[in-house]
Amino acid sequence: MALFFGWLPLYLPELFPTRVRAAGSGIAYNVGRFATALGVMVAGVLFAAMGGSYPKVGATCGLIYLLGLIVIWWAPDTSKKNIGG
């Protein structure tokens, strides 16, 4: 759920030049929607595969934050970009 409301609509548009930022925002927002829907379906499959154990599913899904900590090292720094384009 955090994928849709979290970093996708906030960070991804920053990767686009100003002239296409609105389109980038729309793409990022909708990619988040599809990724969240896929995540919900995968969680159901994961729940069935783990024998209906909520703690196991929760612990496994929590690993996404560990993945985020690793991936962030390769994300470009947009704080020093020229806002004017």
C-alpha positions as CSV (number, residue, x, y, z in Angstrom):
1,M,0.0,0.0,0.0
2,A,2.8,2.4,0.7
3,L,4.0,2.1,-2.8
4,F,1.0,3.9,-4.2
5,F,0.9,6.7,-1.7
6,G,4.6,6.8,-0.8
7,W,7.6,7.4,-3.0
8,L,6.3,6.8,-6.5
9,P,4.2,10.0,-7.0
10,L,6.8,12.1,-5.0
11,Y,10.1,10.9,-6.3
12,L,9.6,9.7,-9.9
13,P,8.4,12.9,-11.4
14,E,11.6,14.6,-10.3
15,L,13.5,12.3,-12.7
16,F,11.7,14.0,-15.7
17,P,12.6,17.4,-17.2
18,T,10.2,20.3,-16.2
19,R,8.6,20.4,-19.6
20,V,7.3,16.8,-19.3
21,R,6.9,16.7,-15.5
22,A,3.1,16.6,-15.5
23,A,3.2,13.6,-17.8
24,G,5.8,12.0,-15.6
25,S,3.7,12.6,-12.6
26,G,0.7,10.9,-14.2
27,I,2.8,8.0,-15.3
28,A,4.4,7.6,-11.8
29,Y,1.0,7.9,-10.1
30,N,-0.6,5.2,-12.3
31,V,2.4,2.9,-12.2
32,G,1.9,3.0,-8.4
33,R,-1.7,1.9,-8.8
34,F,-0.8,-1.1,-10.9
35,A,2.1,-2.1,-8.7
36,T,-0.1,-1.9,-5.6
37,A,-2.8,-4.1,-7.3
38,L,-0.1,-6.6,-8.2
39,G,1.2,-6.5,-4.6
40,V,-2.3,-7.2,-3.2
41,M,-2.6,-10.2,-5.5
42,V,0.9,-11.5,-4.7
43,A,0.1,-11.2,-1.0
44,G,-2.8,-13.5,-1.4
45,V,-0.7,-16.1,-3.2
46,L,2.0,-15.6,-0.5
47,F,-0.6,-16.2,2.2
48,A,-1.7,-19.4,0.6
49,A,1.9,-20.6,0.0
50,M,2.8,-20.0,3.6
51,G,0.0,-22.0,5.0
52,G,-2.2,-19.1,6.1
53,S,0.4,-17.8,8.6
54,Y,-0.1,-14.0,9.0
55,P,3.2,-13.5,10.9
56,K,5.2,-15.2,8.1
57,V,3.5,-13.2,5.4
58,G,4.0,-10.0,7.4
59,A,7.7,-10.7,7.9
60,T,8.2,-11.5,4.2
61,C,6.4,-8.4,3.1
62,G,8.5,-6.3,5.5
63,L,11.5,-7.3,3.5
64,I,10.5,-4.7,0.8
65,Y,11.8,-2.0,3.2
66,L,15.2,-3.8,3.3
67,L,15.2,-3.8,-0.5
68,G,14.4,-0.1,-0.5
69,L,17.4,0.6,1.7
70,I,19.6,-1.2,-0.7
71,V,18.1,0.3,-3.9
72,I,18.2,3.9,-2.6
73,W,22.0,3.9,-3.0
74,W,21.6,3.9,-6.8
75,A,18.8,6.5,-7.0
76,P,20.0,9.7,-8.6
77,D,20.2,12.8,-6.4
78,T,17.6,15.4,-7.6
79,S,18.2,17.9,-4.8
80,K,20.7,19.9,-6.8
81,K,18.9,19.9,-10.1
82,N,17.9,23.2,-11.8
83,I,14.2,23.7,-11.1
84,G,13.7,25.9,-14.2
85,G,14.5,23.0,-16.5
